Amino acid sequence: MKRIVNLFVLPAGRAPGAPGGPPEPAKEFSVEAPTLDQLREVTRTRLIADGYRVRSISFGPRGLIAYAEERR
């Protein structure tokens, strides 16, 4: 199965809820895996490989939603 991931990135040094505003606008990419659980794992692996610190990954009505922090 293939799903779209909406990735919201928190810039390095910006804590959630702190002054400085919300995360950057969502970036989209697709992932593919045989099961729902593996979709989450593929997403996590890709984000880590791209240099992000993963905050959360969840399923939404139109795909996955991920929040991640840039590494310093």
Secondary structure by P-SEA (a helix, b strand, c coil): cbbbbbbbbbcccccccccccccccccccccccccaaaaaaaaaaaaaaaccccccccccccbbbbbbbbcc
